[in-house]
């Protein structure tokens, strides 16, 4: 067995000792660095001077030193917090946490003990402290902004009818400022009550409001250009700045008025200077990845929950293990919210989403059209030779065919949990079921024949001639199965797929994927050069597995 030589630490293994083991004749290399922050959301400076970062997708809160970029997990495995999206510090040094998915607000005292402040706030997100007072808003339609009391008193509602609230802060005038994400507005209300007031309209996709040390309001955009809108305290003059950080989420100013921004779309932490220059404090990366595909031009596309992320496939002879081929600037991120599965067909990309939709995206024309809606947890997708799309609809236990001119037909139903689809040499559909541990072949009449069973939660599927490859996520290995003889061999094991050791994930609540981390899906793709690309979603990388005689030492 051979192994990768990359020893960088990851969220899957912070010791840096992880290595995938590959079978005889195979080699593995990462195409990008592991993601140090699995998405970065709320940020706030703590009493110790470090910047604390809530990671909704990871269920963690990390503290980092802005000078060095060193990251330490402070809230993680063993804590009651499941999906932290924002945080704030009280006057006594206690950390208050908006735990989005379970709908809870926590207090973590300086000694590290947790107290439940409230479970009566639906989808709590924006959170701020004014002295020893605590305010939270709801990220939902017709949400509320409330004051909470750690002593158990009933919440006091200050504002309602919020169109998706998010990160907020008290301004120099003593009022609380907060965004309406869906209407492009910033509102304000006095902490002691009174009618809410519209402060700014026609703001670019506002996701957070922050005041700098000079009292100017800075509004962050959640859009692709990473726009900052600065509104001067005197006269209200506006200026805008495009940071290039896709999917901004939150920001914090230090004592020297330096601005640090987070990104829900790509993680990391970036300093943004007044002239628009940026400094990467913690590198950005991938939130998954989940579905993965390669187009005929050799460009890799990964469904990454908040975006469709693309990068060129490097020459297989490039020694990429110690120097990944994808620095962040090589990645192209297109915001396709809740992207989960993807397949390339000619010049098009077909994407499934956690909203139950199937999209067809044309990168050349930069257009996207919706092909299907109302599906229950669509995951894997493949284009058939007749122009239709086959989709594994995990939540409905079926595989469906989506027709070019519209309409949907059912190819097979009554399955347990189909997650990926592939076509064999004869054009027949193969489907993996990660609950039954089987790969099935589907006929046009809906009959299913078992190709392989006894597998450990198989997900991603690829067919290359007689070889069927599947990612056994329960065993963290990639297995090759002969379609004629059934013979099996391990291509790679000790793969960083699935949950990192000790991690706990919040279960979805309400519409799938809207307020919960997505279910992990380890996608698999076949590149034009015959190499395999695997979604190493335990650490945020794409692994390339290729036969050793195709690779330079």
FILUM-211622 format. One record per residue (C-alpha): x, y, z. Coordinates in steps of 0.2 Angstrom, whole numbers, padded with zeros to 4 digits, always signed. Layout:
N
XYZ...
This chain:
553
+0000+0000+0000+0006+0018-0004+0000+0034+0004-0001+0053+0002+0014+0063+0008+0003+0078+0013+0005+0081+0032-0005+0097+0034-0018+0097+0048-0036+0097+0044-0053+0097+0053-0054+0079+0050-0037+0076+0059-0030+0091+0067-0014+0082+0071-0009+0082+0053-0005+0063+0054-0019+0058+0042-0014+0049+0026-0026+0039+0014-0019+0022+0010-0020+0017-0008-0020+0000-0016-0006-0007-0027-0005+0003-0043-0014+0018-0036-0008+0035-0029-0018+0049-0021-0016+0068-0019-0026+0082-0013-0030+0095-0026-0033+0109-0013-0029+0112+0005-0040+0106+0019-0052+0120+0025-0047+0127+0042-0064+0134+0045-0079+0124+0039-0088+0140+0033-0086+0155+0044-0101+0165+0051-0103+0176+0066-0087+0184+0072-0083+0194+0088-0068+0199+0097-0067+0190+0114-0060+0197+0131-0044+0189+0127-0041+0199+0111-0044+0184+0100-0057+0183+0086-0070+0170+0089-0078+0162+0073-0095+0153+0073-0095+0139+0061-0113+0134+0057-0109+0119+0045-0096+0112+0057-0105+0114+0073-0090+0123+0081-0083+0139+0087-0065+0143+0085-0054+0157+0092-0040+0164+0081-0026+0175+0082-0027+0188+0068-0009+0191+0068-0003+0173+0066-0019+0165+0059-0018+0151+0072-0035+0143+0075-0041+0134+0091-0057+0125+0093-0066+0132+0108-0084+0125+0106-0085+0108+0098-0087+0090+0102-0094+0088+0120-0103+0104+0120-0122+0105+0119-0121+0118+0104-0125+0110+0087-0126+0123+0074-0119+0140+0080-0122+0154+0067-0118+0170+0077-0111+0174+0094-0108+0189+0106-0099+0193+0122-0108+0201+0137-0100+0213+0149-0095+0199+0161-0085+0190+0147-0099+0177+0145-0101+0171+0127-0119+0170+0120-0122+0159+0105-0136+0158+0093-0139+0139+0089-0148+0140+0073-0155+0123+0069-0162+0117+0086-0168+0135+0090-0158+0138+0106-0148+0152+0113-0134+0147+0125-0123+0156+0138-0105+0150+0140-0097+0157+0155-0079+0161+0156-0075+0145+0164-0083+0135+0150-0100+0130+0157-0116+0131+0147-0133+0137+0152-0148+0137+0140-0155+0154+0139-0170+0151+0128-0177+0138+0116-0192+0150+0112-0184+0159+0097-0187+0151+0080-0171+0150+0070-0161+0162+0080-0147+0171+0071-0142+0189+0074-0136+0191+0092-0128+0206+0101-0125+0212+0119-0128+0229+0125-0119+0229+0142-0127+0215+0151-0143+0215+0140-0145+0202+0126-0154+0204+0110-0158+0191+0096-0167+0191+0080-0175+0177+0069-0169+0172+0052-0186+0169+0045-0200+0177+0036-0210+0187+0049-0196+0185+0061-0195+0194+0078-0181+0204+0087-0182+0200+0105-0173+0204+0121-0169+0188+0131-0165+0186+0149-0153+0173+0156-0163+0173+0173-0178+0165+0163-0190+0179+0161-0201+0179+0146-0193+0187+0130-0198+0205+0126-0202+0208+0108-0195+0224+0101-0199+0222+0082-0208+0209+0071-0211+0206+0053-0193+0204+0050-0189+0198+0032-0175+0186+0038-0165+0195+0051-0146+0193+0053-0131+0200+0061-0135+0216+0071-0127+0229+0082-0131+0244+0093-0126+0261+0084-0119+0277+0091-0136+0283+0094-0140+0269+0106-0152+0260+0094-0151+0242+0087-0148+0241+0068-0152+0225+0059-0154+0219+0041-0169+0213+0032-0160+0201+0020-0175+0198+0009-0180+0216+0006-0163+0225+0004-0166+0236+0019-0158+0241+0036-0169+0245+0050-0167+0251+0068-0176+0251+0085-0172+0257+0102-0168+0243+0115-0181+0251+0127-0195+0250+0114-0204+0261+0102-0208+0258+0084-0195+0251+0072-0188+0263+0058-0182+0260+0041-0164+0267+0040-0158+0262+0023-0166+0255+0008-0160+0247-0009-0144+0240+0000-0136+0226-0010-0142+0209-0002-0138+0214+0016-0133+0200+0028-0124+0210+0042-0122+0227+0049-0107+0233+0059-0101+0250+0065-0083+0255+0063-0073+0264+0076-0078+0281+0068-0097+0277+0069-0100+0273+0051-0112+0259+0047-0104+0246+0036-0117+0234+0028-0111+0217+0021-0118+0209+0006-0121+0190+0004-0119+0191-0015-0105+0185-0026-0095+0201-0027-0093+0203-0008-0100+0221-0008-0097+0232+0007-0109+0248+0008-0102+0262+0020-0115+0274+0026-0107+0289+0034-0114+0295+0051-0115+0313+0046-0127+0315+0031-0129+0297+0026-0117+0297+0011-0115+0280+0004-0099+0272-0004-0097+0254-0010-0083+0243-0011-0082+0226-0019-0070+0214-0009-0071+0199-0020-0075+0188-0005-0090+0178-0011-0104+0176+0001-0099+0188+0015-0107+0184+0032-0101+0194+0046-0087+0206+0052-0078+0213+0067-0067+0229+0070-0052+0228+0081-0046+0242+0092-0036+0249+0078-0052+0249+0067-0046+0235+0056-0060+0226+0048-0061+0206+0047-0074+0198+0037-0081+0180+0037-0088+0170+0022-0102+0158+0024-0099+0152+0006-0080+0148+0008-0075+0149+0026-0059+0158+0030-0056+0175+0038-0050+0190+0028-0044+0208+0033-0052+0221+0022-0042+0237+0021-0051+0254+0017-0043+0255+0000-0050+0238-0005-0035+0228-0003-0037+0211+0007-0026+0201+0018-0030+0182+0020-0029+0178+0038-0036+0161+0037-0037+0153+0020-0054+0150+0012-0059+0133+0005-0073+0121+0002-0088+0118+0014-0090+0100+0007-0088+0096-0006-0102+0085-0011-0107+0080-0029-0092+0082-0041-0090+0081-0060-0077+0085-0073-0082+0093-0090-0074+0088-0107-0062+0103-0105-0054+0096-0089-0062+0108-0077-0068+0101-0061-0085+0107-0053-0090+0103-0035-0107+0106-0027-0102+0114-0011-0119+0118-0003-0118+0137-0004-0110+0137-0021-0104+0128-0037-0085+0129-0036-0074+0126-0051-0056+0124-0055-0045+0117-0068-0039+0099-0067-0020+0100-0066-0008+0089-0077-0007+0072-0069+0012+0073-0069+0011+0088-0057+0017+0083-0040+0003+0091-0031+0003+0082-0014+0014+0095-0005+0009+0110-0015-0009+0109-0019-0013+0114-0037-0028+0125-0031-0024+0141-0022-0040+0150-0018-0038+0162-0032-0039+0147-0044-0057+0143-0038-0072+0151-0046-0087+0151-0035-0105+0153-0042-0118+0155-0029-0131+0141-0031-0138+0140-0014-0139+0122-0007-0131+0114-0022-0129+0095-0018-0126+0085-0034-0119+0090-0050-0115+0082-0067-0107+0089-0083-0115+0086-0100-0106+0094-0115-0105+0112-0110-0119+0112-0097-0119+0108-0079-0134+0100-0071-0136+0103-0052-0148+0096-0038-0151+0107-0023-0157+0104-0005-0172+0115-0010-0179+0100-0020-0174+0107-0037-0164+0103-0052-0155+0117-0062-0146+0117-0078-0132+0130-0079-0123+0136-0094-0106+0143-0089-0103+0151-0106-0119+0161-0106-0120+0162-0087-0138+0157-0087-0147+0145-0076-0164+0137-0079-0175+0127-0067-0179+0109-0073-0188+0102-0059-0195+0107-0042-0204+0099-0027-0192+0084-0026-0188+0076-0009-0169+0077-0006-0162+0075-0024-0144+0070-0023-0135+0061-0037-0138+0066-0055-0132+0059-0072-0136+0064-0090-0143+0050-0101-0139+0048-0119-0157+0053-0124-0155+0070-0116-0165+0066-0101-0158+0067-0083-0158+0053-0070-0159+0059-0052-0158+0049-0036-0172+0056-0025-0166+0050-0008-0181+0057+0002-0194+0049-0009-0185+0032-0011-0185+0033-0030-0175+0037-0046-0184+0049-0058-0181+0054-0076-0182+0073-0080-0186+0076-0098-0179+0090-0109-0196+0098-0114-0202+0097-0096-0210+0083-0086-0205+0069-0075-0207+0051-0075-0202+0038-0062-0189+0025-0067-0189+0015-0050-0198+0018-0033-0199+0009-0016-0180+0010-0014-0174+0014+0004-0162+0029+0001-0155+0030-0016-0141+0043-0016-0131+0042-0033-0134+0036-0051-0122+0031-0065-0124+0023-0082-0115+0007-0087-0108+0003-0104-0125-0002-0110-0133+0014-0104-0142+0005-0090-0144+0015-0073-0135+0010-0058-0140+0017-0041-0132+0016-0024-0142+0015-0008-0132+0020+0007-0144+0013+0020-0146-0005+0012-0128-0006+0008-0131-0011-0010-0129-0005-0028-0143-0009-0040-0146-0010-0058-0163-0003-0064-0172-0008-0080-0184+0003-0089-0199-0007-0082-0193-0002-0064-0186-0019-0060-0170-0019-0049-0156-0031-0049-0143-0032-0036-0126-0028-0043-0117-0028-0026-0123-0029-0008-0115-0030+0009-0106-0013+0006-0103+0000+0019-0115+0015+0015-0110+0016-0003-0113+0034-0010-0103+0041-0025-0103+0030-0041-0093+0029-0057-0092+0016-0071-0076+0014-0081-0078+0000-0093-0080-0016-0083-0076-0007-0066-0089+0000-0055-0081+0012-0042-0091+0017-0026-0086+0026-0010-0090+0016+0005-0093+0030+0018-0095+0018+0033-0078+0010+0030-0070+0026+0023-0064+0017+0007-0065+0017-0011-0070+0000-0019-0069-0006-0037-0081-0020-0042-0081-0030-0058-0098-0029-0067-0095-0046-0075-0087-0056-0061-0092-0047-0045-0074-0047-0039-0070-0033-0027-0053-0024-0023-0049-0009-0012-0043+0006-0022-0040+0017-0006-0045+0017+0012-0043+0029+0027-0052+0042+0017-0058+0058+0026-0076+0056+0021-0091+0058+0033-0090+0066+0050-0073+0070+0058-0070+0059+0074-0080+0065+0089-0091+0077+0078-0110+0078+0080-0122+0086+0067-0138+0094+0070-0153+0085+0062-0162+0094+0048-0178+0104+0054-0191+0111+0043-0187+0112+0024-0172+0101+0021-0156+0111+0020-0163+0128+0024-0158+0129+0043-0148+0114+0045-0131+0108+0039-0133+0096+0023-0131+0078+0024-0114+0072+0019-0112+0065+0002-0096+0058-0005-0097+0061-0023-0086+0053-0036-0081+0057-0054-0071+0050-0068-0059+0063-0077-0055+0062-0095-0037+0056-0091-0044+0041-0082-0041+0047-0064-0054+0047-0051-0060+0063-0041-0067+0060-0024-0076+0072-0013-0066+0071+0004-0080+0080+0013-0073+0076+0030-0059+0089+0028-0065+0100+0013-0054+0093-0001-0055+0085-0018-0044+0069-0019-0037+0064-0035-0033+0045-0037-0024+0039-0052-0014+0024-0057+0004+0026-0052+0011+0024-0069+0002+0039-0075+0010+0050-0062+0028+0058-0060+0037+0054-0044
